[in-house]
Every structure is written in C-alpha cells, then in structure tokens.
Amino acid sequence: MSFKIPESVLVVIYTPALDVLLIKRADADDYWQSVTGSKDALNESFEQTARREVWEETGIDCRPGAMFEANLRDWQLENIYEIYPRWHHRYAPGVISNTEHLFGLEVPQATPVRLSPREHTAYQWLPHTEAADRCFSPSNAEACLMLPRFTPTLKRVGANA
C-alpha cells in the first residue's frame, strides 16, 4: 500500500466579488471545503500540487500554458494540523500531522466547474464569510476569512476611495 505524503495544499478559488467555490466531499457527510490535496511525490512542489489538484477536482485549468496560469497566487502561509482520525489509515503508521500550504486562485464570475465524482458530489459559490461558516475545516475557514488580504482586486478598488 502506498501512503499519502503529509504535505498538502489548500487552494481558495474565488471571483473578483470574493465569492468562494466550495466543493462537497464524496467520502464525508456534509463536509464542504476548498480544493485540497497531497503531494504525489516528495519532489513535487506545492505549486505543482496546487495546479494539479485544481484541475483534477474542479476542471478549472491553471496549469502552465492555461488561461488561468497567472491567476494562482502563493500566499506564503502554511498550517500544521492534526490529521482527522477518520483519515489516519491513509498515512504511514505514526503520522498524525500534516503541513498544508495555502494558495488563492481568482477566476471570473460564472467559471464552469467540472467535479471529479469520486472525490466530490456538489459545489456552490458563496460570499467569503458565508463560505468560512460552511467549511468543516478550521484552517479552510480561516483562509476564506483572510481572502481580502490577498486579493489585488480589492486593493485596486480601495486605492481610489
């Protein structure tokens, strides 16, 4: 059996209006979250992981050469958290914590979403504060609430006020 690497990404996908895309996990009842995923290999960078996971989980393409390639922003933040007991079996024996690296991805309003049915069963766009309330993960909720700090769109709009 191959175990998950305890290094992952969290990618908050949002619109210029700060609506956040949340996706519902297929393996957990009513668990809503942003895009998340572990590295496939130790030498895979967090950026490569983020681009791959966004594509796999939502069909939104920010891979090199794609329309949204330049929209992915590394927030230069990491969370270290205890892995939920229900998912301990996915990791090597004794691994109980995960390092999560944060990214944001701005996309236009009404960007189409294509879910991976084995991973997610539904999606919704919510204002960032409502999305934070809906997230099952505290680190995901915090990332949604931090979104205004990392959005150049708001800084440009606020600069003229």
C-alpha positions in Angstrom: 0.0 0.0 0.0 1.2 3.5 -0.8 0.6 6.1 1.9 -0.3 9.7 1.4 2.5 12.3 1.9 1.7 14.5 4.9 2.3 17.7 2.8 -0.7 19.2 1.1 -2.2 22.3 -0.5 -5.3 24.3 0.2 -6.5 26.4 -2.8 -9.2 29.0 -2.2 -10.8 29.6 -5.6 -12.7 32.9 -5.7 -14.2 35.5 -8.0 -13.5 39.3 -8.1 -16.6 39.7 -5.9 -15.0 37.4 -3.3 -17.4 34.5 -3.9 -15.6 31.3 -2.9 -16.0 27.9 -4.6 -16.8 25.2 -2.1 -16.9 21.5 -3.0 -18.7 18.7 -1.0 -16.5 15.7 -0.2 -17.9 12.4 -1.5 -16.4 10.4 1.4 -17.8 12.5 4.3 -21.3 13.6 5.0 -21.8 17.3 4.5 -18.1 18.2 4.5 -17.6 21.3 2.4 -14.2 22.6 1.5 -11.9 24.4 -0.9 -9.6 22.4 -3.2 -7.2 20.3 -1.2 -4.7 17.6 -1.9 -1.5 16.0 -1.0 1.7 15.9 -3.0 2.0 12.9 -5.3 5.8 12.8 -4.8 8.2 14.3 -2.3 9.9 16.3 -5.1 6.6 17.7 -6.4 6.4 21.4 -5.4 3.5 22.9 -3.6 2.7 25.0 -6.7 2.7 21.9 -8.9 0.4 20.1 -6.4 -1.9 23.1 -6.4 -2.2 23.4 -10.1 -2.8 19.6 -10.5 -5.4 19.4 -7.7 -7.4 22.4 -9.0 -7.5 20.7 -12.4 -8.4 17.2 -11.1 -11.0 18.4 -8.6 -12.8 21.2 -10.5 -11.7 21.1 -14.2 -10.5 24.8 -13.8 -7.2 24.9 -15.6 -4.4 26.9 -14.1 -1.6 24.6 -15.3 1.3 26.0 -17.2 0.1 27.5 -20.5 -3.5 27.6 -19.4 -5.9 30.6 -19.3 -5.7 30.9 -15.5 -2.0 30.1 -15.1 -1.1 33.6 -13.9 -4.0 33.8 -11.5 -2.7 31.3 -9.0 -1.1 33.1 -6.0 1.1 31.5 -3.4 0.0 33.1 -0.1 3.3 32.1 1.6 1.4 30.6 4.5 1.4 27.1 6.0 -0.8 25.4 8.6 0.3 22.4 10.5 -2.6 20.5 11.8 -3.5 17.1 13.3 -4.9 14.7 10.7 -8.5 13.8 11.5 -8.6 10.2 13.0 -11.0 9.0 10.3 -8.2 9.5 7.7 -5.2 8.2 9.7 -5.2 5.0 7.7 -4.3 6.9 4.6 -0.9 7.8 6.1 2.1 5.8 7.2 1.8 4.4 10.8 2.6 7.1 13.3 1.9 10.0 11.0 -0.6 12.2 12.7 0.1 15.8 11.4 0.0 17.4 8.0 1.6 20.6 6.6 -0.8 22.5 4.4 0.4 25.3 2.0 -2.1 28.0 1.1 -2.9 29.4 -2.4 -5.6 31.6 -3.9 -6.9 31.4 -7.5 -9.0 34.2 -8.9 -11.4 33.2 -11.7 -14.2 35.2 -13.4 -17.8 35.0 -12.2 -19.6 32.0 -13.8 -16.4 30.0 -14.4 -17.6 26.5 -15.2 -16.8 23.7 -12.7 -16.4 20.0 -13.5 -16.2 17.9 -10.4 -14.4 14.6 -10.0 -17.3 12.4 -8.9 -15.1 10.0 -7.0 -14.0 13.0 -4.8 -16.8 15.5 -4.7 -20.6 15.4 -5.2 -21.6 19.1 -5.3 -20.3 22.6 -5.5 -21.5 26.1 -4.6 -20.2 29.6 -4.8 -20.7 31.6 -1.5 -19.5 35.1 -0.3 -16.2 34.5 1.5 -17.7 35.0 5.0 -20.5 32.5 4.3 -18.0 30.1 2.8 -16.0 30.3 6.0 -19.0 29.4 8.1 -19.7 26.4 5.8 -16.2 24.9 5.8 -15.7 21.8 8.0 -12.0 22.5 8.4 -10.9 25.4 10.7 -7.9 26.1 8.5 -10.1 26.3 5.5 -12.5 28.7 7.2 -9.6 30.9 8.3 -8.3 31.0 4.7 -11.7 32.2 3.5 -11.8 34.9 6.1 -8.2 36.0 5.1 -9.1 36.3 1.4 -9.5 40.1 1.4 -5.8 40.4 2.5 -4.7 38.5 -0.6 -6.8 39.9 -3.4 -5.2 42.5 -5.6 -8.7 43.4 -7.0 -9.8 44.8 -3.6 -6.6 46.8 -3.2 -7.0 48.5 -6.6 -10.7 49.3 -5.8 -9.8 50.6 -2.3 -6.9 52.7 -3.6 -9.3 55.3 -5.1 -11.6 55.5 -2.1 
